[in-house]
Amino acid sequence: MRRRQLLALVAAIALVGAGAGVSWWQHRAAEQRDAAVRQSTVAANAAAQAIFSYDYRSFDTSVANAKAFVTGDFAKEYAETTAALKPSAVSEQAIVRTTVSSTGVVTARADRVELLLFVNQYRRNANITGEKVDQNRVVLTLVPVDGEWKVTRAIAI
């Protein structure tokens, strides 16, 4: 009889310990995910402003600044896109200034965050009078690289 009670007690302690371990792990994962969202959101706002803005007078500087925010295949895609854009930006004397008006989380893990950004692009060029505003939405996927969150994918929607 005593042996059964002892086994039941050991089993109960093991279950409580396992439950506490699972709860601790879930809490830690949630904290890491929340930290990733906070950090990536700050990075995404700065990245969007840099990636989607340029000035024909300092186009290469604008592109170089934006390259600090991108990584992986998207860095190559960005370089190709901006190289193709430069001739028309210069000939049209285009200036595009981007601001982020709102951000929302699409998915989040500690090592990868997708954010939906509502961006306003204020543009001027030789073909238009005054300044035009384009309101766009973009999903940015960010990953940590050497302690900084970088854009690894951008999709306009």
C-alpha positions in Angstrom: 0.0 0.0 0.0 2.7 2.5 0.9 4.6 1.7 -2.3 1.5 2.6 -4.3 1.1 5.9 -2.5 4.8 6.7 -3.0 4.5 5.9 -6.8 1.4 8.1 -7.0 3.2 10.9 -5.3 6.2 10.6 -7.6 3.9 10.5 -10.6 2.0 13.6 -9.4 5.3 15.5 -8.8 6.6 14.5 -12.2 3.3 15.8 -13.9 3.4 19.1 -12.0 7.1 19.5 -12.9 6.4 18.7 -16.6 3.5 21.2 -16.6 5.7 23.9 -15.0 8.4 23.2 -17.6 6.0 23.5 -20.5 4.5 26.7 -19.0 8.0 28.2 -18.6 9.0 27.3 -22.1 5.8 28.8 -23.6 6.3 32.0 -21.5 9.9 32.3 -22.7 8.9 31.7 -26.3 6.2 34.4 -26.0 8.6 36.9 -24.5 11.1 36.2 -27.3 8.4 36.6 -30.0 7.2 39.9 -28.4 10.8 41.2 -28.3 11.2 40.3 -32.0 8.0 42.2 -32.9 9.1 45.3 -31.0 12.6 45.3 -32.5 11.6 44.4 -36.0 8.8 47.1 -36.0 11.4 49.8 -35.2 13.7 48.4 -37.9 10.9 48.1 -40.5 9.9 51.7 -40.1 13.4 52.9 -40.8 13.9 50.3 -43.5 10.7 51.3 -45.4 11.7 54.9 -45.4 15.1 54.1 -46.7 14.1 51.4 -49.2 11.2 53.2 -50.8 12.6 56.7 -50.8 15.1 58.3 -53.2 16.2 61.6 -54.6 17.6 61.9 -58.2 20.3 64.3 -57.0 21.7 61.8 -54.6 20.4 58.6 -55.9 23.4 56.5 -55.2 23.6 57.7 -51.7 19.9 56.9 -51.2 20.5 53.4 -52.5 23.6 52.9 -50.4 21.7 53.9 -47.3 18.9 51.5 -48.0 21.3 48.6 -48.6 22.1 48.7 -44.9 18.5 47.5 -44.2 18.3 44.5 -46.6 19.8 41.0 -46.7 19.8 37.8 -48.7 18.1 37.5 -52.1 16.2 40.7 -51.5 19.4 42.6 -51.3 20.2 41.4 -54.9 16.7 42.2 -56.0 16.9 45.7 -54.5 20.2 46.3 -56.3 18.8 45.2 -59.6 15.6 47.2 -59.2 17.3 50.4 -58.2 19.9 50.1 -61.0 17.0 49.8 -63.5 15.2 52.7 -61.8 18.1 55.2 -61.8 18.0 56.4 -65.4 14.3 57.3 -65.3 14.6 58.8 -61.8 17.4 61.1 -63.0 15.8 62.0 -66.3 12.4 62.8 -64.6 14.2 64.5 -61.7 12.2 62.3 -59.3 12.1 62.7 -55.6 10.2 60.2 -53.5 9.9 60.5 -49.7 8.3 57.7 -47.8 6.7 57.7 -44.4 5.1 54.8 -42.5 1.6 55.7 -41.2 0.8 52.4 -39.5 2.2 48.9 -38.9 0.6 45.6 -38.1 1.9 42.1 -37.4 1.1 39.4 -39.9 3.1 36.6 -38.4 5.8 36.5 -35.7 8.4 34.2 -34.4 11.6 35.0 -32.5 13.6 34.5 -35.7 11.3 35.9 -38.4 8.6 38.6 -38.4 6.2 39.6 -41.2 4.8 43.1 -40.9 2.1 44.9 -42.9 3.1 48.5 -43.4 0.9 51.3 -44.6 3.2 53.7 -46.3 2.7 57.1 -47.9 5.0 58.0 -50.7 5.3 61.7 -51.5 6.6 62.2 -55.0 7.7 65.0 -57.2 9.1 64.9 -60.6 9.4 67.0 -63.8 6.2 65.5 -65.2 3.8 66.5 -62.5 2.9 69.8 -60.9 3.3 69.9 -57.1 3.6 66.8 -54.9 1.5 63.7 -55.3 0.8 61.2 -52.5 0.6 57.5 -53.1 -0.8 55.4 -50.3 0.5 51.9 -50.4 0.7 48.7 -48.4 3.7 46.5 -48.2 4.4 43.3 -46.3 8.0 43.2 -45.1 9.6 40.0 -43.8 12.4 40.7 -41.4 15.1 38.4 -39.9 17.8 39.1 -37.4 21.3 39.3 -38.9 24.2 40.0 -36.5 21.9 41.5 -33.9 20.0 43.8 -36.3 16.7 43.1 -38.0 17.0 43.2 -41.8 14.4 43.0 -44.6 14.6 39.7 -46.5 11.5 40.1 -48.5 9.1 42.9 -49.6 5.8 42.4 -51.3 3.5 45.3 -52.4 -0.2 44.5 -51.9 
